[in-house]
Amino acid sequence: MENIKDFVIEYIQREYTIPEDKDIMSLNYVEEGYIDSLGLIQFIAVIEDEFGITFTDEDLKGEDIKVVGKVVELVKRKMEVDAK
């Protein structure tokens, strides 16, 4: 799971540096302005390619897709399901 977290954080920090006092796992990177709506679509595609998963429309409608810790958990769950 650590490599998923590292990947997500590194992607977000390509454009911006997240302050060290931020709780990174609860960071809503869309609301905080780290990724805009177009960037979110690109980010989703990159995650899908990197980890060999596919997000459903339901996954993309929720707020979880915009929060670092919840994205990490979602990717991990999808990878576990695909591995079975």
C-alpha positions in Angstrom: 0.0 0.0 0.0 2.9 2.3 0.6 3.9 2.4 -3.1 0.3 3.4 -3.9 0.4 6.2 -1.4 3.9 7.3 -2.7 2.6 7.3 -6.3 -0.4 9.4 -5.5 1.5 11.9 -3.4 4.3 12.2 -6.0 1.7 12.8 -8.8 0.0 15.5 -6.8 3.3 17.2 -5.9 4.4 17.5 -9.6 2.9 20.9 -9.7 2.6 21.9 -6.0 4.4 21.1 -2.7 2.0 19.9 0.0 2.9 21.6 3.3 4.3 19.3 5.8 1.7 20.2 8.4 -1.1 18.9 6.2 -2.7 15.5 7.1 -1.8 14.0 3.7 -4.2 11.1 4.0 -7.3 13.3 4.5 -6.2 15.9 1.9 -8.9 16.5 -0.7 -6.6 17.4 -3.5 -9.4 18.7 -5.8 -11.0 21.1 -3.2 -7.5 22.3 -2.1 -6.6 23.1 -5.7 -3.8 20.6 -6.3 -5.6 19.0 -9.2 -8.5 20.6 -11.3 -11.3 18.6 -12.9 -9.4 18.0 -16.1 -6.4 17.0 -14.1 -8.5 14.6 -12.1 -9.5 12.8 -15.3 -5.9 12.5 -16.3 -4.9 11.4 -12.8 -7.5 8.6 -12.9 -6.2 7.4 -16.2 -2.6 7.4 -15.0 -3.6 5.4 -11.8 -5.6 2.9 -13.9 -2.6 2.3 -16.2 0.0 2.2 -13.4 -1.9 -0.3 -11.2 -3.8 -2.2 -13.9 -7.2 -1.4 -12.5 -10.4 0.2 -13.8 -12.5 2.6 -11.8 -16.3 2.3 -12.2 -18.6 5.2 -12.8 -19.8 4.7 -9.2 -16.2 5.1 -8.0 -15.8 8.3 -10.0 -19.0 9.9 -8.7 -18.1 9.8 -5.0 -15.9 12.2 -3.0 -13.5 9.3 -2.1 -11.8 9.6 -5.4 -10.7 13.1 -4.4 -9.1 12.3 -1.0 -5.6 10.8 -0.9 -6.2 8.2 1.8 -9.4 7.0 0.2 -7.9 6.8 -3.3 -5.1 4.7 -1.8 -7.6 2.4 -0.1 -9.7 2.1 -3.3 -6.8 1.2 -5.5 -5.6 -1.4 -2.9 -9.1 -3.0 -2.8 -9.3 -3.1 -6.6 -5.9 -4.7 -6.9 -6.9 -7.3 -4.4 -10.1 -8.1 -6.2 -8.3 -8.4 -9.6 -5.7 -10.7 -8.0 -8.3 -13.3 -7.0 
